[in-house]
């Protein structure tokens, strides 16, 4: 799938997967400090609800927090047909961030309409795939705990630890999307 970088499917450990996914945006490994792999069963209850499922995070976060989420693209890069971005999802009409994410996509597996939606940077990925009725399967692979002082937790601004997952989204039976989703369970 991914040309120059090791894919999530090729990674033997959770740490390898996290570094592979984040290396375009976080060249120094310090950006990923304070992160420990954790088994799904060890996640606190609210985080199991938010992370241990095969639904789109867009839908799960909206249901959990009681309102839709909006996309903020922090950074993006495209290398050939591989497009990567790091993003925030915040609750609609607020500044309350509920997810920090890194997404790497193989655009060869996207229809022109889906590709345009992704590159427009206006709508969360899950909403684009759902609206365009893309046949998809979400495969969580690894879970993480991010300490309160970890850079990945800083996006939530509350000084608390956060939890996340790394996984794949298969589109039309192809491993088209790799992602890190770090979330907070703190409601407004």
C-alpha positions in Angstrom: 0.0 0.0 0.0 2.3 2.8 1.2 5.4 3.3 -0.9 8.3 4.8 1.1 7.2 3.9 4.6 6.5 0.7 6.4 2.8 0.0 6.4 0.8 -0.7 9.6 0.3 -4.3 8.3 4.1 -4.7 8.1 4.7 -3.6 11.7 5.4 -6.2 14.3 4.7 -4.0 17.3 2.4 -1.2 18.4 5.4 1.1 18.8 6.6 0.4 15.2 3.1 1.1 13.9 2.9 4.4 15.8 6.3 5.6 14.6 5.6 4.5 11.0 2.3 6.3 10.9 3.5 9.5 12.6 7.0 9.9 10.9 5.9 12.4 8.3 4.9 14.9 10.9 6.9 14.0 14.0 10.5 13.4 12.9 11.8 13.5 16.5 10.7 10.6 18.6 10.2 13.0 21.6 6.8 13.9 20.0 5.6 10.4 20.8 7.0 10.1 24.3 4.7 9.3 27.2 2.9 6.7 25.2 2.5 3.1 26.2 0.8 0.2 24.4 -2.2 -1.2 26.4 -4.5 -4.1 25.9 -8.1 -3.3 25.0 -9.4 -4.8 28.2 -7.1 -2.5 30.2 -8.7 0.7 28.9 -10.9 2.6 31.3 -14.6 2.0 30.6 -15.4 5.2 28.8 -12.4 4.7 26.6 -13.4 1.2 25.8 -16.7 2.6 24.6 -14.9 5.2 22.5 -12.1 3.0 21.0 -13.0 -0.7 21.1 -15.4 -0.9 18.1 -15.4 -1.2 14.3 -17.4 2.0 13.6 -16.1 5.3 12.4 -14.8 7.6 15.1 -16.8 10.4 13.6 -20.1 8.7 14.5 -18.8 7.3 17.9 -17.6 10.7 19.1 -20.8 12.5 18.0 -22.9 9.9 19.8 -20.8 10.0 23.0 -20.6 13.8 23.2 -24.1 14.5 21.9 -23.2 16.7 18.9 -21.5 16.4 15.6 -17.8 16.9 15.1 -16.0 19.3 12.8 -12.6 18.8 11.1 -9.5 21.0 11.6 -6.5 19.9 9.4 -3.3 20.9 11.2 -0.9 19.7 8.6 -1.0 17.6 5.4 1.4 16.2 2.9 1.1 14.2 -0.3 3.8 11.9 -1.8 2.5 10.6 -5.1 -0.7 8.8 -4.3 -0.1 8.6 -0.6 -1.7 11.5 1.3 -1.3 12.0 5.0 -2.6 14.6 7.5 -2.8 15.3 11.1 -6.1 16.6 12.3 -8.3 17.6 15.2 -12.0 16.9 15.6 -13.9 19.3 17.7 -17.5 19.5 18.8 -19.5 21.5 16.3 -19.9 25.2 17.4 -17.3 24.9 20.1 -13.5 24.9 20.7 -13.8 21.5 22.6 -11.3 19.1 20.9 -12.3 15.5 21.2 -9.8 13.8 18.9 -6.3 14.3 17.6 -5.5 12.1 14.7 -3.0 11.1 12.1 -4.3 9.6 8.9 -2.4 8.1 6.0 -4.4 7.2 2.8 -3.6 5.5 -0.4 -5.7 7.6 -2.8 -5.5 5.0 -5.5 -8.3 3.2 -3.7 -10.6 6.3 -3.6 -13.1 7.3 -6.1 -12.7 10.8 -7.6 -15.6 12.1 -5.5 -14.1 10.7 -2.3 -10.7 12.0 -3.2 -12.1 15.5 -3.7 -13.9 15.4 -0.4 -10.7 14.3 1.4 -8.5 16.9 -0.2 -11.1 19.7 0.4 -10.3 19.5 4.2 -13.9 20.4 5.2 -15.5 17.2 6.4 -14.2 14.4 8.7 -13.1 11.3 6.8 -15.7 9.0 8.3 -18.5 11.3 7.1 -17.0 11.3 3.6 -16.9 7.5 3.4 -20.4 7.1 4.8 -21.9 9.8 2.6 -20.3 8.2 -0.5 -21.4 4.7 0.5 -17.9 3.3 0.4 -17.8 -0.3 1.4 -15.5 -0.3 4.4 -14.2 -2.4 7.2 -12.5 -0.8 10.2 -9.8 -2.9 11.9 -8.4 -1.6 15.2 -4.9 -3.1 15.7 -3.3 -1.5 18.8 -4.3 0.7 21.7 -2.3 3.2 23.6 -2.3 5.3 26.9 -0.8 8.8 26.5 0.4 10.3 29.8 -1.0 13.7 30.8 2.3 15.4 29.8 2.7 13.5 26.5 2.6 15.8 23.4 -0.3 13.7 22.0 -2.4 14.6 25.1 -1.6 18.3 24.9 -4.2 18.8 22.2 -7.0 18.4 24.7 -5.8 21.2 27.0 -7.0 19.7 30.2 -3.8 18.2 31.6 -5.2 14.6 31.8 -4.1 11.4 30.1 -5.7 10.3 26.9 -6.1 7.0 25.1 -5.9 6.1 21.4 -5.8 3.4 18.8 -4.0 2.6 15.6 -5.8 0.7 12.9 -6.8 0.2 9.3 -9.8 1.1 7.2 -10.3 -1.3 4.3 -12.1 0.4 1.5 -13.6 -1.9 -1.2 -11.5 -4.7 0.5 -8.2 -2.8 0.1 -6.2 -1.6 3.1 -6.6 2.0 2.0 -6.4 4.0 5.2 -4.1 3.8 8.3 -4.8 5.9 11.3 -4.0 7.0 14.8 -7.0 8.3 16.8 -6.3 9.8 20.2 -9.5 10.8 22.1 -10.7 12.4 25.3 -13.6 11.2 27.3 -14.1 14.7 28.9 -17.5 16.1 27.9 -18.5 19.8 27.8 
